[in-house]
Amino acid sequence: MPPLKNNKKAMAILLLALAAFLAGYFLYQKEEHALNGNTLTLYGNVDIRQIELAFFDQGRISAMLADEGQTVKAGQLVAELDPVRYESAVRRLEGDVETQEQVVKKLHAGSRPQEIKAAKAEVEAWQASLRNARITFKRLQKLAKTRYVSRQNLDDARAKMEEAAARLEAARQQYDLAVTGPRKEDIAAAEARLRALEAALSHAREELKDTRLYAPSDGVIRDRILEPGDMAFPQKPVYTLALTDPLWIRAFVPETELGRLQPGMQAEVITDSFPDTAFKGWVGYISPTAEFTPRNVETPDLRTRLVYEVRVYVCNHENKLRLGMPATVKILLNRKKKTGNLSPSSICQEK
């Protein structure tokens, strides 16, 4: 009898263990089903924007200061042109501007006291000459009646008197100009020329600045296209810069799942390279138009179905993610959506 009791006891324990297992299994399946119902899994690749850096001016490259793979910051100097021609243009225009500034100052200052005194003295001198010429003409005119003076001498005296009168009038005009000062039109013309020269100088200085090429944003140098000694032109790129912000996963969602997605939904991004790291992300863009599934996208569904492009922005604080890297995106449908500014720079700075 004791062995039979032991068998019954063992059987009871086995049945209890089986019941516990089945209960746990069904509970797990229920939770897993609920989790899957609140999670949308997409597959895609890391994508970023790229820009081509080029000089705004043309010239021979004197220095290339960045290499492929190098991380650069916004405003960092990455290349330089030979600036000699542009520096010469700036110096020449600086001289022209300085000269014209003196012309404008002279016109605004008007005549100097010494110039006014000299003009007045000229008037007085020709007044004296005119008086003397009149006296001589009247004397000869009287003598001409008695035939002691020839007609020619009388005509010469008249001409000298008229010449003195004309010279006196010219001297008076010069005196008036000296007292009144330059015309407003002359001042305006001189000022307009000064503004034109200043604008040309400003443009020349900007061209000199453009001989130095700066990174417009944070990023990684992907291609170094030219080298020192090469000729650079505005149409010819010098570097290709891969921007590190923003960074997103380019994925595609089937039309049947489109209604479950909204901008701002939180997500987790996992890659094969870092399977134990879940990168924080959120839905930032949903395409308004459908397209056929691209061939390079791997999904469990048929490739001939219509899908919509989705950009899931992701924070890449440690720069682990690389362009083209395959990624799995789990969109957490039951999490609270992010609202307001959805830009990567603002959200990734949140703790």
C-alpha positions in Angstrom: 0.0 0.0 0.0 2.7 2.6 0.7 4.0 2.5 -2.9 0.5 3.1 -4.2 0.1 6.1 -2.0 3.4 7.5 -3.2 2.3 7.1 -6.8 -0.9 8.9 -6.2 1.0 11.7 -4.5 3.4 12.0 -7.4 0.5 12.0 -9.9 -1.2 14.8 -7.9 2.0 16.9 -7.9 2.4 16.3 -11.7 -1.2 17.4 -12.4 -0.8 20.5 -10.3 2.4 21.4 -12.1 0.7 20.8 -15.5 -2.2 23.0 -14.5 0.1 25.7 -13.3 2.1 25.5 -16.6 -1.1 25.7 -18.7 -2.4 28.6 -16.7 0.9 30.5 -17.1 1.0 29.7 -20.8 -2.5 31.0 -21.4 -1.7 34.1 -19.4 1.5 34.7 -21.3 -0.4 34.3 -24.6 -3.0 36.7 -23.5 -0.4 39.3 -22.5 1.6 38.7 -25.7 -1.5 39.1 -27.8 -2.3 42.4 -25.9 1.3 43.6 -26.4 1.2 42.8 -30.1 -2.1 44.6 -30.5 -0.5 47.7 -29.0 2.7 47.5 -31.0 3.2 48.0 -34.7 6.5 46.5 -36.1 8.1 48.0 -39.2 11.3 47.4 -41.0 13.5 50.0 -42.6 16.9 51.6 -42.9 18.7 54.5 -41.2 18.5 57.6 -43.5 20.0 61.1 -43.2 20.2 64.2 -45.3 23.4 64.9 -47.3 24.6 68.2 -48.7 27.4 69.2 -51.1 29.7 71.9 -49.9 31.1 74.3 -52.5 32.8 77.7 -52.6 30.7 80.7 -53.5 33.8 82.1 -55.4 36.2 80.6 -57.8 39.9 80.2 -57.3 42.7 77.7 -56.6 42.3 75.7 -53.4 45.1 76.4 -50.9 44.0 74.1 -48.0 41.6 71.2 -47.4 41.2 70.9 -43.6 38.9 67.8 -43.3 39.1 64.2 -44.3 36.6 61.4 -45.0 34.9 60.2 -41.9 35.8 63.2 -39.8 33.1 64.7 -37.6 32.7 68.5 -38.1 30.7 71.1 -36.2 28.6 73.9 -37.6 30.8 76.9 -38.4 34.0 74.8 -38.5 36.5 75.9 -41.3 37.0 73.0 -43.7 38.7 74.5 -46.8 40.3 77.8 -48.1 41.0 79.4 -51.5 44.1 81.5 -52.3 42.9 85.0 -51.2 45.5 87.2 -52.9 43.3 88.5 -55.7 40.3 89.2 -53.4 42.5 91.0 -50.8 43.9 93.3 -53.6 40.4 94.2 -54.7 39.4 95.1 -51.1 42.5 97.3 -50.6 41.8 99.1 -53.9 38.2 99.8 -53.0 39.2 100.9 -49.5 41.4 103.6 -51.1 38.6 104.7 -53.4 36.2 105.0 -50.6 38.6 107.0 -48.5 39.2 109.4 -51.4 35.5 109.9 -52.0 34.9 110.5 -48.3 37.3 113.4 -48.4 35.5 114.8 -51.5 32.2 114.7 -49.7 33.6 116.3 -46.5 35.1 119.1 -48.6 31.7 119.8 -50.3 29.9 119.8 -46.9 32.5 122.1 -45.4 32.1 124.7 -48.2 34.6 127.3 -49.0 37.4 128.2 -46.6 37.6 131.8 -45.2 40.8 132.3 -47.2 39.1 131.3 -50.4 36.3 133.8 -49.7 38.8 136.6 -49.0 40.7 135.8 -52.2 37.5 136.0 -54.2 36.6 139.3 -52.6 40.0 140.7 -53.3 39.7 139.7 -57.0 36.4 141.6 -57.2 38.0 144.7 -55.7 40.9 144.5 -58.1 38.7 144.4 -61.2 36.6 147.2 -59.8 39.7 149.4 -59.6 40.7 148.3 -63.2 37.2 149.2 -64.4 37.3 152.6 -62.8 40.6 153.3 -64.4 39.5 152.1 -67.8 36.4 154.3 -67.7 38.5 157.4 -66.8 40.9 156.7 -69.6 38.0 156.1 -72.1 36.2 159.4 -71.2 39.5 161.4 -71.5 40.2 160.0 -74.9 36.6 160.5 -75.9 36.9 164.3 -75.3 40.3 164.5 -77.1 38.8 162.6 -80.0 36.4 165.5 -80.7 39.4 167.9 -81.2 41.1 165.3 -83.4 44.1 165.0 -81.1 43.4 161.2 -80.6 43.0 158.7 -83.4 39.8 156.6 -83.7 41.9 153.5 -83.1 43.1 154.7 -79.7 39.5 155.4 -78.7 38.3 151.9 -79.7 41.2 150.3 -77.8 40.2 152.2 -74.6 36.5 151.2 -75.1 37.6 147.5 -75.4 39.7 147.6 -72.3 36.8 149.2 -70.4 34.4 146.5 -71.5 36.9 143.7 -70.7 37.4 145.1 -67.2 33.6 145.1 -66.8 33.3 141.5 -67.9 36.2 140.4 -65.6 34.5 142.2 -62.7 31.2 140.3 -63.3 33.1 137.0 -63.4 34.9 137.8 -60.2 31.6 138.7 -58.5 30.1 135.3 -59.6 33.1 133.5 -58.1 32.8 135.4 -54.9 29.1 134.6 -54.7 29.9 130.9 -55.2 32.6 131.0 -52.5 30.2 132.5 -50.1 27.2 130.3 -51.0 29.2 127.0 -51.1 28.8 123.9 -53.3 25.5 123.2 -55.0 23.1 120.7 -53.4 23.2 118.7 -56.6 27.0 118.4 -56.5 26.9 117.2 -52.9 24.2 114.7 -53.7 26.2 113.3 -56.6 29.3 113.0 -54.5 27.4 111.2 -51.8 25.8 108.8 -54.3 29.2 107.9 -55.6 30.4 107.3 -52.1 27.5 105.0 -51.4 28.3 103.1 -54.6 31.9 102.6 -53.7 30.9 101.5 -50.1 28.6 98.9 -51.6 31.3 97.7 -53.9 33.7 97.5 -50.9 31.2 95.5 -48.9 30.7 93.1 -51.8 34.5 92.7 -52.2 34.8 91.9 -48.5 32.1 89.3 -48.7 33.9 87.7 -51.7 37.1 87.7 -49.5 35.1 85.9 -46.7 33.8 83.4 -49.3 37.4 82.2 -49.9 36.9 80.3 -46.6 34.5 77.4 -46.6 32.7 76.5 -43.3 30.5 73.6 -42.4 26.9 74.8 -42.3 25.8 72.1 -39.8 27.1 69.3 -37.6 27.9 66.2 -39.7 30.4 63.7 -41.0 32.5 64.2 -44.1 31.5 61.5 -46.4 33.5 62.4 -49.5 36.5 64.7 -50.0 36.2 65.5 -53.7 38.9 68.1 -54.4 42.4 68.6 -53.2 44.8 71.6 -52.6 45.8 73.0 -56.0 42.5 72.1 -57.7 40.4 74.9 -59.2 37.2 75.5 -57.3 34.0 76.8 -58.8 30.5 77.5 -57.3 29.1 74.7 -59.4 31.8 72.2 -58.3 31.4 70.4 -54.8 34.4 70.2 -52.5 32.9 67.9 -49.9 29.8 65.8 -49.3 28.6 66.2 -45.8 26.3 63.7 -44.1 24.1 65.5 -41.5 23.9 63.8 -38.2 20.7 65.8 -37.2 18.1 64.9 -38.1 18.4 61.1 -38.3 15.4 58.9 -39.0 14.4 55.3 -40.0 12.9 55.2 -43.4 10.2 52.5 -43.2 7.0 51.6 -45.0 3.6 50.8 -43.5 0.9 48.8 -45.3 -2.3 50.6 -46.2 -4.2 48.3 -43.8 -2.1 49.6 -40.9 -2.1 53.3 -41.9 -5.1 54.2 -39.7 -3.2 53.1 -36.6 -0.4 55.6 -37.1 -0.3 59.3 -36.1 2.6 61.8 -35.9 4.1 62.0 -32.5 3.6 58.3 -31.6 6.6 57.0 -29.6 8.7 54.2 -30.9 11.7 52.0 -30.1 14.4 51.3 -32.7 16.6 48.2 -32.6 19.4 47.3 -34.9 21.4 44.1 -35.5 24.6 45.8 -34.6 23.3 46.9 -31.2 20.5 44.3 -30.4 20.6 45.2 -26.6 20.1 48.9 -27.2 16.6 50.4 -27.8 17.0 53.9 -29.4 14.3 56.4 -28.5 12.2 57.5 -31.5 8.9 58.9 -32.6 6.8 59.1 -35.8 7.7 62.4 -37.4 6.3 62.1 -41.0 3.7 60.0 -42.8 3.7 60.2 -46.6 0.4 61.5 -48.0 0.8 59.4 -51.1 1.0 55.6 -51.7 3.7 53.8 -53.6 4.7 50.2 -54.3 7.0 48.6 -51.8 10.6 49.3 -52.7 12.7 46.2 -53.5 15.2 47.0 -50.8 12.6 46.9 -48.1 12.3 43.5 -46.3 8.8 42.9 -44.8 6.9 39.7 -44.2 4.2 40.9 -46.6 4.0 40.8 -50.3 6.2 43.3 -52.1 3.5 44.2 -54.7 1.2 45.9 -52.2 0.8 49.6 -51.7 2.6 51.1 -48.8 3.2 54.6 -47.3 6.5 55.9 -46.3 7.0 56.7 -42.6 9.9 58.5 -41.1 10.6 57.6 -37.5 13.0 60.1 -36.1 15.5 58.6 -33.7 17.9 60.0 -31.1 21.5 59.0 -31.8 23.4 60.5 -28.8 26.4 58.1 -29.1 26.6 58.2 -32.9 26.0 54.4 -33.2 23.6 54.5 -36.1 25.0 54.7 -39.6 23.5 55.6 -43.0 21.8 52.6 -44.5 21.9 50.4 -41.4 18.9 48.0 -41.3 16.6 48.6 -38.3 13.5 47.2 -36.7 11.0 49.8 -35.5 8.4 49.0 -32.8 5.8 51.8 -32.7 4.1 51.9 -29.2 0.5 52.5 -30.0 -0.6 52.7 -26.4 2.0 55.2 -25.3 1.2 58.9 -25.0 1.9 60.8 -28.2 4.4 63.6 -28.3 2.8 67.0 -29.1 4.0 70.4 -30.0 7.5 70.8 -31.6 8.4 67.4 -33.1 11.8 68.5 -34.3 14.6 66.0 -33.5 16.9 68.7 -31.9 14.2 69.6 -29.3 13.0 66.1 -28.4 16.4 64.5 -28.2 17.5 67.1 -25.7 14.7 66.1 -23.4 15.7 63.8 -20.5 
